[in-house]
Protein backbone atom coordinates (compact mmCIF):
# COMPACT_ATOMS: atom_id res chain seq x y z
CA UNK A 1 0.00 0.00 0.00
CA UNK A 2 1.30 3.44 -0.99
CA UNK A 3 1.72 5.89 1.93
CA UNK A 4 -1.19 8.29 2.35
CA UNK A 5 -0.75 11.68 0.68
CA UNK A 6 -0.59 14.95 2.57
CA UNK A 7 -3.73 16.28 0.83
CA UNK A 8 -6.88 14.46 -0.24
CA UNK A 9 -9.30 16.22 -2.60
CA UNK A 10 -12.95 15.16 -2.77
CA UNK A 11 -15.02 16.73 -5.53
CA UNK A 12 -18.57 16.17 -6.70
CA UNK A 13 -21.99 17.72 -6.95
CA UNK A 14 -23.98 18.97 -4.00
CA UNK A 15 -25.42 16.13 -1.87
CA UNK A 16 -23.00 13.52 -3.26
CA UNK A 17 -21.71 12.89 0.29
CA UNK A 18 -18.48 14.91 0.07
CA UNK A 19 -18.64 16.70 3.42
CA UNK A 20 -19.66 13.64 5.44
CA UNK A 21 -16.92 11.48 3.97
CA UNK A 22 -14.33 14.26 4.33
CA UNK A 23 -15.20 14.76 8.01
CA UNK A 24 -15.13 11.04 8.78
CA UNK A 25 -11.91 10.47 6.88
CA UNK A 26 -10.17 13.44 8.50
CA UNK A 27 -11.31 12.38 11.98
CA UNK A 28 -10.15 8.82 11.40
CA UNK A 29 -6.69 9.94 10.24
CA UNK A 30 -6.36 12.88 12.66
CA UNK A 31 -6.22 15.32 9.75
CA UNK A 32 -7.86 18.69 9.11
CA UNK A 33 -11.09 18.80 7.09
CA UNK A 34 -12.04 21.87 5.06
CA UNK A 35 -14.51 22.88 2.37
CA UNK A 36 -14.06 25.08 -0.68
CA UNK A 37 -17.44 26.61 0.25
CA UNK A 38 -15.60 28.68 2.86
CA UNK A 39 -13.56 30.31 0.08
CA UNK A 40 -16.71 31.58 -1.63
CA UNK A 41 -20.09 29.93 -1.96
CA UNK A 42 -22.29 30.83 -4.89
CA UNK A 43 -25.21 31.10 -4.71
CA UNK A 44 -25.97 28.53 -2.02
CA UNK A 45 -28.95 26.32 -1.39
CA UNK A 46 -32.32 27.99 -2.01
CA UNK A 47 -33.88 27.03 1.31
CA UNK A 48 -33.35 28.28 4.82
CA UNK A 49 -34.30 27.30 8.38
CA UNK A 50 -37.93 27.96 9.33
CA UNK A 51 -38.66 31.67 9.60
CA UNK A 52 -35.63 32.69 7.52
CA UNK A 53 -36.21 34.14 4.05
CA UNK A 54 -34.25 33.01 1.01
CA UNK A 55 -32.14 36.02 -0.10
CA UNK A 56 -33.55 37.77 -3.16
CA UNK A 57 -30.41 37.23 -5.27
CA UNK A 58 -30.47 33.49 -4.52
CA UNK A 59 -34.15 33.20 -5.48
CA UNK A 60 -33.55 35.18 -8.67
CA UNK A 61 -30.64 32.93 -9.62
CA UNK A 62 -32.74 29.77 -9.48
CA UNK A 63 -36.01 31.19 -10.80
CA UNK A 64 -34.69 33.39 -13.62
CA UNK A 65 -31.68 31.53 -15.03
CA UNK A 66 -31.96 28.37 -17.09
CA UNK A 67 -30.22 25.27 -15.78
CA UNK A 68 -27.59 25.64 -18.52
CA UNK A 69 -26.94 29.27 -17.53
CA UNK A 70 -26.64 28.26 -13.88
CA UNK A 71 -24.03 25.61 -14.73
CA UNK A 72 -22.02 28.06 -16.84
CA UNK A 73 -22.20 30.65 -14.06
CA UNK A 74 -21.10 28.32 -11.28
CA UNK A 75 -18.21 26.96 -13.37
CA UNK A 76 -17.03 30.56 -13.93
CA UNK A 77 -17.23 31.08 -10.18
CA UNK A 78 -15.14 27.97 -9.55
CA UNK A 79 -12.56 29.16 -12.06
CA UNK A 80 -12.20 32.37 -10.03
CA UNK A 81 -11.82 30.33 -6.82
CA UNK A 82 -9.17 27.98 -8.22
CA UNK A 83 -6.05 30.09 -7.41
CA UNK A 84 -7.07 30.17 -3.73
CA UNK A 85 -7.79 26.42 -3.77
CA UNK A 86 -4.45 25.66 -5.42
CA UNK A 87 -2.60 27.83 -2.91
CA UNK A 88 -4.29 26.00 -0.02
CA UNK A 89 -3.44 22.60 -1.52
CA UNK A 90 0.18 23.58 -2.11
CA UNK A 91 0.59 24.93 1.40
CA UNK A 92 -0.58 21.72 3.04
CA UNK A 93 1.17 19.44 0.55
CA UNK A 94 4.57 21.15 0.55
CA UNK A 95 4.89 22.60 4.06
CA UNK A 96 5.57 19.80 6.52
CA UNK A 97 4.59 22.08 9.41
CA UNK A 98 1.02 22.23 8.08
CA UNK A 99 -1.47 19.51 9.06
CA UNK A 100 -2.52 16.95 6.48
CA UNK A 101 -5.73 18.07 4.78
CA UNK A 102 -8.95 16.60 3.41
CA UNK A 103 -10.45 19.29 1.17
CA UNK A 104 -13.91 18.80 -0.30
CA UNK A 105 -16.11 20.87 -2.54
CA UNK A 106 -17.85 21.15 -5.89
CA UNK A 107 -15.18 23.67 -6.93
CA UNK A 108 -12.62 20.86 -7.10
CA UNK A 109 -12.79 20.27 -10.84
CA UNK A 110 -10.99 17.45 -12.72
CA UNK A 111 -9.43 19.66 -15.40
CA UNK A 112 -7.75 21.91 -12.85
CA UNK A 113 -6.65 19.12 -10.53
CA UNK A 114 -5.14 17.32 -13.53
CA UNK A 115 -2.87 20.33 -14.00
CA UNK A 116 -1.58 20.38 -10.41
CA UNK A 117 2.18 20.05 -10.36
CA UNK A 118 2.62 19.14 -6.70
CA UNK A 119 3.49 15.91 -4.94
CA UNK A 120 1.52 14.39 -2.09
CA UNK A 121 -2.01 14.97 -3.40
CA UNK A 122 -4.73 12.42 -4.20
CA UNK A 123 -8.24 12.97 -5.52
CA UNK A 124 -11.61 11.39 -6.11
CA UNK A 125 -14.94 12.70 -7.39
CA UNK A 126 -18.15 11.43 -5.83
CA UNK A 127 -21.35 10.82 -7.69
CA UNK A 128 -24.70 9.18 -7.00
CA UNK A 129 -27.75 7.89 -8.89
CA UNK A 130 -30.27 10.66 -9.74
CA UNK A 131 -32.84 9.08 -7.41
CA UNK A 132 -30.46 9.38 -4.47
CA UNK A 133 -29.68 13.04 -5.23
CA UNK A 134 -33.42 13.70 -5.44
CA UNK A 135 -34.23 11.89 -2.20
CA UNK A 136 -31.51 13.70 -0.26
CA UNK A 137 -32.37 17.16 -1.59
CA UNK A 138 -36.13 16.83 -1.18
CA UNK A 139 -35.72 15.55 2.38
CA UNK A 140 -33.17 18.13 3.52
CA UNK A 141 -35.11 21.02 2.00
CA UNK A 142 -38.51 19.88 3.34
CA UNK A 143 -39.86 20.06 -0.20
CA UNK A 144 -43.16 18.52 0.93
CA UNK A 145 -43.73 21.33 3.44
CA UNK A 146 -42.67 24.21 1.17
CA UNK A 147 -45.03 26.61 -0.56
CA UNK A 148 -45.26 26.79 -4.36
CA UNK A 149 -42.38 29.25 -4.68
CA UNK A 150 -40.26 27.26 -2.28
CA UNK A 151 -40.87 24.04 -4.20
CA UNK A 152 -39.97 25.78 -7.47
CA UNK A 153 -36.67 26.92 -5.96
CA UNK A 154 -35.87 23.45 -4.64
CA UNK A 155 -36.75 21.81 -7.96
CA UNK A 156 -34.51 24.26 -9.82
CA UNK A 157 -31.68 23.42 -7.41
CA UNK A 158 -32.28 19.70 -8.00
CA UNK A 159 -32.18 20.20 -11.77
CA UNK A 160 -28.88 22.07 -11.47
CA UNK A 161 -27.46 19.36 -9.22
CA UNK A 162 -28.28 16.61 -11.71
CA UNK A 163 -26.94 18.66 -14.62
CA UNK A 164 -23.74 19.47 -12.71
CA UNK A 165 -23.23 15.78 -11.93
CA UNK A 166 -23.60 14.91 -15.62
CA UNK A 167 -21.09 17.57 -16.68
CA UNK A 168 -18.70 16.41 -13.96
CA UNK A 169 -18.95 12.77 -15.05
CA UNK A 170 -18.20 13.80 -18.64
CA UNK A 171 -15.14 15.80 -17.56
CA UNK A 172 -13.88 12.98 -15.36
CA UNK A 173 -14.37 10.36 -18.09
CA UNK A 174 -12.56 12.54 -20.63
CA UNK A 175 -9.56 12.88 -18.32
CA UNK A 176 -9.62 9.41 -16.78
CA UNK A 177 -10.19 10.96 -13.34
CA UNK A 178 -11.29 8.65 -10.49
CA UNK A 179 -15.05 8.72 -9.89
CA UNK A 180 -16.84 6.78 -7.17
CA UNK A 181 -20.30 6.30 -5.74
CA UNK A 182 -18.69 5.59 -2.34
CA UNK A 183 -20.94 5.94 0.68
CA UNK A 184 -18.25 5.70 3.37
CA UNK A 185 -14.73 6.95 3.90
CA UNK A 186 -13.08 3.53 3.45
CA UNK A 187 -14.63 3.05 0.02
CA UNK A 188 -13.78 6.62 -0.94
CA UNK A 189 -10.18 6.11 0.15
CA UNK A 190 -9.94 2.98 -1.99
CA UNK A 191 -11.19 4.90 -5.04
CA UNK A 192 -8.77 7.82 -4.69
CA UNK A 193 -5.77 8.12 -6.96
CA UNK A 194 -2.58 10.17 -6.69
CA UNK A 195 -2.44 13.34 -8.78
CA UNK A 196 -1.79 12.98 -11.65
CA UNK A 197 -3.99 9.94 -11.18
CA UNK A 198 -2.83 6.46 -11.91
CA UNK A 199 -4.27 2.98 -11.49
CA UNK A 200 -2.23 2.52 -8.30
CA UNK A 201 -4.31 2.54 -5.12
CA UNK A 202 -3.41 4.39 -1.93
C-alpha positions in Angstrom: 0.0 0.0 0.0 1.3 3.4 -1.0 1.7 5.9 1.9 -1.2 8.3 2.4 -0.7 11.7 0.7 -0.6 14.9 2.6 -3.7 16.3 0.8 -6.9 14.5 -0.2 -9.3 16.2 -2.6 -12.9 15.2 -2.8 -15.0 16.7 -5.5 -18.6 16.2 -6.7 -22.0 17.7 -6.9 -24.0 19.0 -4.0 -25.4 16.1 -1.9 -23.0 13.5 -3.3 -21.7 12.9 0.3 -18.5 14.9 0.1 -18.6 16.7 3.4 -19.7 13.6 5.4 -16.9 11.5 4.0 -14.3 14.3 4.3 -15.2 14.8 8.0 -15.1 11.0 8.8 -11.9 10.5 6.9 -10.2 13.4 8.5 -11.3 12.4 12.0 -10.2 8.8 11.4 -6.7 9.9 10.2 -6.4 12.9 12.7 -6.2 15.3 9.7 -7.9 18.7 9.1 -11.1 18.8 7.1 -12.0 21.9 5.1 -14.5 22.9 2.4 -14.1 25.1 -0.7 -17.4 26.6 0.3 -15.6 28.7 2.9 -13.6 30.3 0.1 -16.7 31.6 -1.6 -20.1 29.9 -2.0 -22.3 30.8 -4.9 -25.2 31.1 -4.7 -26.0 28.5 -2.0 -28.9 26.3 -1.4 -32.3 28.0 -2.0 -33.9 27.0 1.3 -33.3 28.3 4.8 -34.3 27.3 8.4 -37.9 28.0 9.3 -38.7 31.7 9.6 -35.6 32.7 7.5 -36.2 34.1 4.1 -34.2 33.0 1.0 -32.1 36.0 -0.1 -33.5 37.8 -3.2 -30.4 37.2 -5.3 -30.5 33.5 -4.5 -34.1 33.2 -5.5 -33.6 35.2 -8.7 -30.6 32.9 -9.6 -32.7 29.8 -9.5 -36.0 31.2 -10.8 -34.7 33.4 -13.6 -31.7 31.5 -15.0 -32.0 28.4 -17.1 -30.2 25.3 -15.8 -27.6 25.6 -18.5 -26.9 29.3 -17.5 -26.6 28.3 -13.9 -24.0 25.6 -14.7 -22.0 28.1 -16.8 -22.2 30.7 -14.1 -21.1 28.3 -11.3 -18.2 27.0 -13.4 -17.0 30.6 -13.9 -17.2 31.1 -10.2 -15.1 28.0 -9.5 -12.6 29.2 -12.1 -12.2 32.4 -10.0 -11.8 30.3 -6.8 -9.2 28.0 -8.2 -6.1 30.1 -7.4 -7.1 30.2 -3.7 -7.8 26.4 -3.8 -4.5 25.7 -5.4 -2.6 27.8 -2.9 -4.3 26.0 0.0 -3.4 22.6 -1.5 0.2 23.6 -2.1 0.6 24.9 1.4 -0.6 21.7 3.0 1.2 19.4 0.5 4.6 21.2 0.5 4.9 22.6 4.1 5.6 19.8 6.5 4.6 22.1 9.4 1.0 22.2 8.1 -1.5 19.5 9.1 -2.5 17.0 6.5 -5.7 18.1 4.8 -8.9 16.6 3.4 -10.5 19.3 1.2 -13.9 18.8 -0.3 -16.1 20.9 -2.5 -17.8 21.2 -5.9 -15.2 23.7 -6.9 -12.6 20.9 -7.1 -12.8 20.3 -10.8 -11.0 17.5 -12.7 -9.4 19.7 -15.4 -7.7 21.9 -12.8 -6.7 19.1 -10.5 -5.1 17.3 -13.5 -2.9 20.3 -14.0 -1.6 20.4 -10.4 2.2 20.0 -10.4 2.6 19.1 -6.7 3.5 15.9 -4.9 1.5 14.4 -2.1 -2.0 15.0 -3.4 -4.7 12.4 -4.2 -8.2 13.0 -5.5 -11.6 11.4 -6.1 -14.9 12.7 -7.4 -18.1 11.4 -5.8 -21.4 10.8 -7.7 -24.7 9.2 -7.0 -27.7 7.9 -8.9 -30.3 10.7 -9.7 -32.8 9.1 -7.4 -30.5 9.4 -4.5 -29.7 13.0 -5.2 -33.4 13.7 -5.4 -34.2 11.9 -2.2 -31.5 13.7 -0.3 -32.4 17.2 -1.6 -36.1 16.8 -1.2 -35.7 15.5 2.4 -33.2 18.1 3.5 -35.1 21.0 2.0 -38.5 19.9 3.3 -39.9 20.1 -0.2 -43.2 18.5 0.9 -43.7 21.3 3.4 -42.7 24.2 1.2 -45.0 26.6 -0.6 -45.3 26.8 -4.4 -42.4 29.3 -4.7 -40.3 27.3 -2.3 -40.9 24.0 -4.2 -40.0 25.8 -7.5 -36.7 26.9 -6.0 -35.9 23.4 -4.6 -36.7 21.8 -8.0 -34.5 24.3 -9.8 -31.7 23.4 -7.4 -32.3 19.7 -8.0 -32.2 20.2 -11.8 -28.9 22.1 -11.5 -27.5 19.4 -9.2 -28.3 16.6 -11.7 -26.9 18.7 -14.6 -23.7 19.5 -12.7 -23.2 15.8 -11.9 -23.6 14.9 -15.6 -21.1 17.6 -16.7 -18.7 16.4 -14.0 -19.0 12.8 -15.1 -18.2 13.8 -18.6 -15.1 15.8 -17.6 -13.9 13.0 -15.4 -14.4 10.4 -18.1 -12.6 12.5 -20.6 -9.6 12.9 -18.3 -9.6 9.4 -16.8 -10.2 11.0 -13.3 -11.3 8.7 -10.5 -15.0 8.7 -9.9 -16.8 6.8 -7.2 -20.3 6.3 -5.7 -18.7 5.6 -2.3 -20.9 5.9 0.7 -18.2 5.7 3.4 -14.7 6.9 3.9 -13.1 3.5 3.5 -14.6 3.0 0.0 -13.8 6.6 -0.9 -10.2 6.1 0.1 -9.9 3.0 -2.0 -11.2 4.9 -5.0 -8.8 7.8 -4.7 -5.8 8.1 -7.0 -2.6 10.2 -6.7 -2.4 13.3 -8.8 -1.8 13.0 -11.7 -4.0 9.9 -11.2 -2.8 6.5 -11.9 -4.3 3.0 -11.5 -2.2 2.5 -8.3 -4.3 2.5 -5.1 -3.4 4.4 -1.9 
